[in-house]
Amino acid sequence: FALALLCAQAATAGAARLGAASARAPASASRVTMLSKRMAAASKGLDRDALYAPEAAVGKMKALASAKFVETAEAHIRLNIDPKYNDQQLRTTVALPKGTGSAVRVAVLADGPMADQAKAAGADLVGMDDLVQAISGGELNFDVLIATPPAMPKIAKLGRVLGPKGLMPSPKAGTVTADVGAAVKEFKSGKFEFRCDKAGIVHVPFGKCDFSVEDLVCNLKAVQETVDKNKPSGAKGKYWMSMYVCSSMGPSLKVDIEALTKLPDSAVLALGVPEPVAA
């Protein structure tokens, strides 16, 4: 009898816990899907399935950017790749013709004439042993670290500090170079590195929402060209699955990828040259 009573009490307690969890689940789910008043107002009447031409998508994104600060324009691209395979990974750099709209702090590991070139080009931090020591101590007062080839043996030990922050220099990213002057100017003017995440999605900022529509479209075109140019060798079939643009705090808008690819080259758009009119 005692054993039966004990089993009954345990079953009752288990049922109570299950009921409490079930009662809490809807509230938790509702909290996850709840939108702020500002986001709800911005999303009102917005067709999530609509396909927008690049200019229309960017224009609407700017109109929906209602935060109290200048929001960043973001592109989120889903590609038909599986990054767990080495030949389906995407990691590269893009130089936005119209810039990022953000101040970029560049540090350079160099000495001698190369250090002078870096300073003349506008580098924020320039040094060798002193800079290596500062970085090893956790001082990361920069957004990009450029290294000259002779400096690479010195920063090999800094992988644990720089790696998790994505700041480790690499030749592929253009941050290991002997032409430090040109590299500093490029990164200062809007060049940056990006990569796909574990789901094969690329998240790229392409300017600020106070840019003109023309400038943002030009930058977006540069992103599209870079993604196409660096298509992984292992990518098969349809490469582009979808592209959405949004402001930092705004709703997303689906971009017509085919229309974007048909625009003139970003270099042409950057010059403001009008498209030729068909006869």
GUDREN-162085 format. One record per residue (C-alpha): residue number from 1; y, x, z. Coordinates in Angstrom, 3 decimals, decimal comma. Example, Ala and Ser with C-alpha at 12.3 -4.5 7.8 and 13.67 -1.06 7.14 Angstrom:
<sites>
+-----+----------+----------+----------+
: num :       yy :       xx :       zz :
+-----+----------+----------+----------+
:   1 :   -4,500 :   12,300 :    7,800 :
:   2 :   -1,060 :   13,670 :    7,140 :
+-----+----------+----------+----------+
</sites>
This chain:
<sites>
+-----+----------+----------+----------+
: num :       yy :       xx :       zz :
+-----+----------+----------+----------+
:   1 :    0,000 :    0,000 :    0,000 :
:   2 :    2,427 :    2,816 :    0,893 :
:   3 :    1,773 :    4,487 :   -2,453 :
:   4 :    2,384 :    1,244 :   -4,364 :
:   5 :    5,634 :    0,681 :   -2,449 :
:   6 :    6,809 :    4,222 :   -3,242 :
:   7 :    6,094 :    3,744 :   -6,968 :
:   8 :    7,963 :    0,438 :   -6,990 :
:   9 :   11,027 :    2,038 :   -5,346 :
:  10 :   11,001 :    4,890 :   -7,878 :
:  11 :   10,770 :    2,443 :  -10,794 :
:  12 :   13,650 :    0,384 :   -9,389 :
:  13 :   15,829 :    3,483 :   -8,965 :
:  14 :   15,026 :    4,642 :  -12,491 :
:  15 :   15,918 :    1,267 :  -13,948 :
:  16 :   19,206 :    1,286 :  -12,046 :
:  17 :   20,130 :    4,719 :  -13,397 :
:  18 :   19,230 :    3,637 :  -16,942 :
:  19 :   21,334 :    0,513 :  -16,593 :
:  20 :   24,301 :    2,508 :  -15,306 :
:  21 :   24,018 :    4,953 :  -18,207 :
:  22 :   23,832 :    2,083 :  -20,684 :
:  23 :   26,869 :    0,470 :  -19,138 :
:  24 :   28,845 :    3,702 :  -19,406 :
:  25 :   27,836 :    4,466 :  -23,014 :
:  26 :   30,067 :    1,911 :  -24,783 :
:  27 :   33,125 :    3,000 :  -22,806 :
:  28 :   32,446 :    6,644 :  -23,643 :
:  29 :   31,933 :    5,828 :  -27,315 :
:  30 :   35,149 :    3,841 :  -27,402 :
:  31 :   37,044 :    6,777 :  -25,925 :
:  32 :   35,739 :    9,060 :  -28,666 :
:  33 :   36,817 :    6,744 :  -31,486 :
:  34 :   40,095 :    5,608 :  -29,920 :
:  35 :   43,197 :    6,579 :  -31,919 :
:  36 :   46,621 :    7,307 :  -30,510 :
:  37 :   49,373 :    4,817 :  -31,322 :
:  38 :   50,987 :    7,340 :  -33,664 :
:  39 :   47,718 :    8,055 :  -35,532 :
:  40 :   46,855 :    4,357 :  -35,687 :
:  41 :   50,262 :    3,604 :  -37,204 :
:  42 :   49,893 :    6,444 :  -39,739 :
:  43 :   46,394 :    5,282 :  -40,719 :
:  44 :   47,319 :    1,608 :  -41,026 :
:  45 :   46,735 :    0,337 :  -44,548 :
:  46 :   45,341 :    3,710 :  -45,662 :
:  47 :   42,343 :    3,485 :  -47,985 :
:  48 :   39,965 :    6,232 :  -46,819 :
:  49 :   37,963 :    6,059 :  -50,037 :
:  50 :   40,968 :    6,317 :  -52,374 :
:  51 :   41,103 :    9,354 :  -54,663 :
:  52 :   44,574 :   10,877 :  -54,963 :
:  53 :   46,005 :   13,167 :  -57,613 :
:  54 :   47,131 :   16,471 :  -56,027 :
:  55 :   50,848 :   15,638 :  -56,162 :
:  56 :   50,287 :   12,140 :  -54,757 :
:  57 :   48,025 :   13,413 :  -51,974 :
:  58 :   50,510 :   16,077 :  -50,911 :
:  59 :   53,451 :   13,672 :  -51,095 :
:  60 :   51,672 :   11,085 :  -48,954 :
:  61 :   50,545 :   13,775 :  -46,503 :
:  62 :   54,180 :   14,837 :  -46,041 :
:  63 :   55,259 :   11,227 :  -45,538 :
:  64 :   52,585 :   10,692 :  -42,862 :
:  65 :   53,471 :   13,864 :  -40,904 :
:  66 :   55,255 :   12,277 :  -37,964 :
:  67 :   54,777 :   14,781 :  -35,120 :
:  68 :   57,785 :   16,218 :  -33,307 :
:  69 :   57,152 :   19,676 :  -34,772 :
:  70 :   56,708 :   21,014 :  -38,282 :
:  71 :   53,050 :   20,365 :  -39,000 :
:  72 :   50,786 :   22,668 :  -40,977 :
:  73 :   49,369 :   21,436 :  -44,283 :
:  74 :   45,579 :   21,803 :  -44,193 :
:  75 :   42,861 :   21,628 :  -46,847 :
:  76 :   39,260 :   20,900 :  -45,857 :
:  77 :   36,745 :   21,591 :  -48,615 :
:  78 :   33,047 :   20,718 :  -48,496 :
:  79 :   30,997 :   22,959 :  -50,770 :
:  80 :   27,375 :   22,683 :  -51,859 :
:  81 :   26,312 :   25,882 :  -50,083 :
:  82 :   24,081 :   26,740 :  -47,123 :
:  83 :   25,673 :   29,677 :  -45,255 :
:  84 :   22,440 :   30,531 :  -43,431 :
:  85 :   21,481 :   32,312 :  -46,675 :
:  86 :   23,342 :   35,547 :  -47,400 :
:  87 :   23,890 :   34,676 :  -51,055 :
:  88 :   25,528 :   31,334 :  -50,167 :
:  89 :   28,257 :   32,591 :  -47,852 :
:  90 :   31,948 :   32,438 :  -48,700 :
:  91 :   34,383 :   34,883 :  -47,119 :
:  92 :   37,458 :   36,026 :  -48,997 :
:  93 :   41,256 :   36,216 :  -48,989 :
:  94 :   43,909 :   34,143 :  -50,695 :
:  95 :   47,540 :   34,972 :  -51,362 :
:  96 :   49,619 :   31,800 :  -51,282 :
:  97 :   52,393 :   32,096 :  -53,909 :
:  98 :   54,832 :   30,133 :  -51,754 :
:  99 :   53,791 :   31,701 :  -48,436 :
: 100 :   52,281 :   30,208 :  -45,304 :
: 101 :   55,516 :   29,254 :  -43,590 :
: 102 :   54,451 :   31,207 :  -40,507 :
: 103 :   55,597 :   34,599 :  -39,277 :
: 104 :   52,686 :   37,047 :  -39,517 :
: 105 :   52,475 :   40,015 :  -37,157 :
: 106 :   50,844 :   42,980 :  -38,885 :
: 107 :   49,510 :   46,065 :  -37,098 :
: 108 :   48,521 :   49,219 :  -38,966 :
: 109 :   46,249 :   52,042 :  -37,836 :
: 110 :   47,684 :   55,046 :  -39,625 :
: 111 :   49,449 :   58,338 :  -39,057 :
: 112 :   51,518 :   60,759 :  -41,079 :
: 113 :   52,922 :   59,600 :  -44,444 :
: 114 :   50,780 :   56,427 :  -44,401 :
: 115 :   52,375 :   55,417 :  -41,115 :
: 116 :   55,804 :   55,895 :  -42,682 :
: 117 :   54,771 :   53,659 :  -45,611 :
: 118 :   53,616 :   50,941 :  -43,227 :
: 119 :   56,872 :   51,019 :  -41,275 :
: 120 :   58,937 :   50,891 :  -44,467 :
: 121 :   56,931 :   47,867 :  -45,639 :
: 122 :   57,739 :   45,966 :  -42,431 :
: 123 :   54,663 :   46,450 :  -40,220 :
: 124 :   55,216 :   45,220 :  -36,659 :
: 125 :   52,970 :   47,801 :  -34,978 :
: 126 :   52,040 :   51,242 :  -36,313 :
: 127 :   49,991 :   53,878 :  -34,547 :
: 128 :   46,678 :   55,644 :  -34,296 :
: 129 :   45,205 :   56,834 :  -30,999 :
: 130 :   47,810 :   54,999 :  -28,929 :
: 131 :   47,191 :   51,744 :  -30,810 :
: 132 :   43,400 :   52,130 :  -30,538 :
: 133 :   43,784 :   52,588 :  -26,789 :
: 134 :   46,032 :   49,531 :  -26,495 :
: 135 :   43,551 :   47,382 :  -28,455 :
: 136 :   40,607 :   48,578 :  -26,341 :
: 137 :   42,618 :   47,467 :  -23,300 :
: 138 :   42,882 :   43,941 :  -24,699 :
: 139 :   46,373 :   44,080 :  -26,223 :
: 140 :   46,108 :   42,023 :  -29,404 :
: 141 :   49,750 :   41,373 :  -30,208 :
: 142 :   49,150 :   40,930 :  -33,926 :
: 143 :   47,637 :   38,507 :  -36,441 :
: 144 :   46,335 :   41,063 :  -38,962 :
: 145 :   45,061 :   44,591 :  -38,397 :
: 146 :   45,138 :   46,989 :  -41,354 :
: 147 :   43,350 :   50,328 :  -41,130 :
: 148 :   43,433 :   53,418 :  -43,303 :
: 149 :   40,024 :   54,935 :  -44,194 :
: 150 :   40,494 :   57,888 :  -41,772 :
: 151 :   41,019 :   55,390 :  -38,930 :
: 152 :   37,679 :   53,598 :  -39,339 :
: 153 :   35,612 :   55,938 :  -37,125 :
: 154 :   38,145 :   55,418 :  -34,342 :
: 155 :   37,925 :   51,614 :  -34,373 :
: 156 :   34,144 :   51,378 :  -34,669 :
: 157 :   34,000 :   51,033 :  -30,899 :
: 158 :   36,478 :   48,123 :  -30,983 :
: 159 :   34,070 :   45,698 :  -32,639 :
: 160 :   33,465 :   43,760 :  -29,422 :
: 161 :   37,206 :   43,221 :  -29,002 :
: 162 :   38,202 :   42,572 :  -32,600 :
: 163 :   35,062 :   40,865 :  -33,945 :
: 164 :   35,227 :   37,592 :  -31,942 :
: 165 :   38,896 :   37,225 :  -32,920 :
: 166 :   38,209 :   37,798 :  -36,611 :
: 167 :   40,510 :   40,824 :  -36,613 :
: 168 :   38,066 :   43,587 :  -37,537 :
: 169 :   39,346 :   45,372 :  -40,673 :
: 170 :   37,067 :   45,309 :  -43,720 :
: 171 :   37,416 :   46,531 :  -47,320 :
: 172 :   36,385 :   43,106 :  -48,674 :
: 173 :   39,264 :   41,440 :  -46,847 :
: 174 :   41,697 :   44,071 :  -48,095 :
: 175 :   42,442 :   45,293 :  -44,581 :
: 176 :   40,918 :   48,743 :  -45,099 :
: 177 :   43,038 :   50,528 :  -47,671 :
: 178 :   44,927 :   53,711 :  -48,426 :
: 179 :   47,818 :   51,718 :  -49,937 :
: 180 :   49,054 :   50,375 :  -46,615 :
: 181 :   52,533 :   49,610 :  -47,908 :
: 182 :   51,269 :   47,121 :  -50,490 :
: 183 :   48,786 :   45,614 :  -48,024 :
: 184 :   51,475 :   45,013 :  -45,408 :
: 185 :   53,724 :   43,276 :  -47,950 :
: 186 :   50,858 :   41,063 :  -49,160 :
: 187 :   49,866 :   39,870 :  -45,696 :
: 188 :   53,481 :   39,409 :  -44,692 :
: 189 :   54,140 :   37,256 :  -47,749 :
: 190 :   51,221 :   34,865 :  -47,286 :
: 191 :   47,861 :   36,548 :  -47,815 :
: 192 :   45,128 :   35,720 :  -45,294 :
: 193 :   41,366 :   35,626 :  -44,934 :
: 194 :   39,213 :   32,507 :  -44,720 :
: 195 :   35,504 :   31,707 :  -44,673 :
: 196 :   33,169 :   28,725 :  -44,705 :
: 197 :   31,799 :   27,395 :  -41,428 :
: 198 :   28,114 :   26,831 :  -40,618 :
: 199 :   28,149 :   23,505 :  -42,464 :
: 200 :   29,524 :   25,018 :  -45,682 :
: 201 :   33,020 :   23,598 :  -45,114 :
: 202 :   36,165 :   25,651 :  -45,736 :
: 203 :   39,255 :   24,970 :  -43,614 :
: 204 :   42,415 :   26,475 :  -45,123 :
: 205 :   46,109 :   26,088 :  -44,211 :
: 206 :   48,247 :   26,026 :  -47,346 :
: 207 :   51,803 :   25,849 :  -46,034 :
: 208 :   54,019 :   23,700 :  -43,839 :
: 209 :   54,904 :   20,052 :  -44,233 :
: 210 :   58,578 :   20,924 :  -44,703 :
: 211 :   57,686 :   22,687 :  -47,982 :
: 212 :   58,447 :   20,817 :  -51,182 :
: 213 :   55,634 :   18,925 :  -52,894 :
: 214 :   55,772 :   21,409 :  -55,774 :
: 215 :   55,366 :   24,428 :  -53,486 :
: 216 :   52,464 :   22,872 :  -51,591 :
: 217 :   50,674 :   21,923 :  -54,817 :
: 218 :   51,170 :   25,481 :  -56,063 :
: 219 :   49,577 :   26,860 :  -52,887 :
: 220 :   46,748 :   24,313 :  -53,059 :
: 221 :   46,053 :   25,366 :  -56,640 :
: 222 :   45,833 :   29,000 :  -55,477 :
: 223 :   43,237 :   27,980 :  -52,874 :
: 224 :   41,176 :   26,157 :  -55,510 :
: 225 :   41,305 :   29,164 :  -57,845 :
: 226 :   40,219 :   31,515 :  -55,062 :
: 227 :   37,293 :   29,316 :  -54,016 :
: 228 :   36,130 :   29,093 :  -57,640 :
: 229 :   36,584 :   32,810 :  -58,294 :
: 230 :   34,505 :   33,720 :  -55,237 :
: 231 :   31,678 :   31,235 :  -55,787 :
: 232 :   28,572 :   32,636 :  -54,013 :
: 233 :   25,837 :   33,841 :  -56,343 :
: 234 :   23,290 :   31,607 :  -54,609 :
: 235 :   25,285 :   28,386 :  -55,086 :
: 236 :   23,430 :   26,076 :  -57,466 :
: 237 :   24,278 :   22,731 :  -59,027 :
: 238 :   27,511 :   20,953 :  -58,191 :
: 239 :   29,716 :   23,397 :  -56,250 :
: 240 :   32,610 :   21,221 :  -55,070 :
: 241 :   31,565 :   18,181 :  -53,045 :
: 242 :   34,918 :   16,978 :  -51,704 :
: 243 :   38,414 :   18,063 :  -50,731 :
: 244 :   40,723 :   16,437 :  -48,203 :
: 245 :   44,271 :   17,366 :  -47,238 :
: 246 :   46,068 :   16,424 :  -44,050 :
: 247 :   48,835 :   17,550 :  -41,749 :
: 248 :   47,959 :   19,033 :  -38,358 :
: 249 :   48,265 :   15,665 :  -36,620 :
: 250 :   47,924 :   13,254 :  -39,540 :
: 251 :   45,179 :   11,325 :  -41,350 :
: 252 :   43,246 :   12,882 :  -44,218 :
: 253 :   43,583 :   12,066 :  -47,916 :
: 254 :   40,882 :   12,681 :  -50,530 :
: 255 :   42,024 :   14,849 :  -53,447 :
: 256 :   40,877 :   14,442 :  -57,044 :
: 257 :   39,295 :   17,883 :  -57,543 :
: 258 :   39,027 :   17,478 :  -61,308 :
: 259 :   42,756 :   16,781 :  -61,565 :
: 260 :   43,495 :   19,838 :  -59,423 :
: 261 :   41,399 :   22,135 :  -61,604 :
: 262 :   43,237 :   20,902 :  -64,706 :
: 263 :   46,661 :   21,917 :  -63,379 :
: 264 :   48,255 :   25,092 :  -64,795 :
: 265 :   47,452 :   28,373 :  -63,044 :
: 266 :   49,134 :   28,898 :  -59,677 :
: 267 :   51,072 :   31,841 :  -61,140 :
: 268 :   52,587 :   29,473 :  -63,704 :
: 269 :   53,317 :   26,807 :  -61,095 :
: 270 :   54,989 :   29,438 :  -58,897 :
: 271 :   57,475 :   30,147 :  -61,679 :
: 272 :   58,274 :   26,470 :  -62,056 :
: 273 :   57,391 :   26,530 :  -65,759 :
: 274 :   56,866 :   22,969 :  -67,038 :
: 275 :   53,613 :   22,035 :  -68,702 :
: 276 :   53,693 :   22,126 :  -72,515 :
: 277 :   53,985 :   18,703 :  -74,078 :
: 278 :   51,184 :   17,841 :  -76,457 :
: 279 :   52,330 :   17,174 :  -80,008 :
+-----+----------+----------+----------+
</sites>
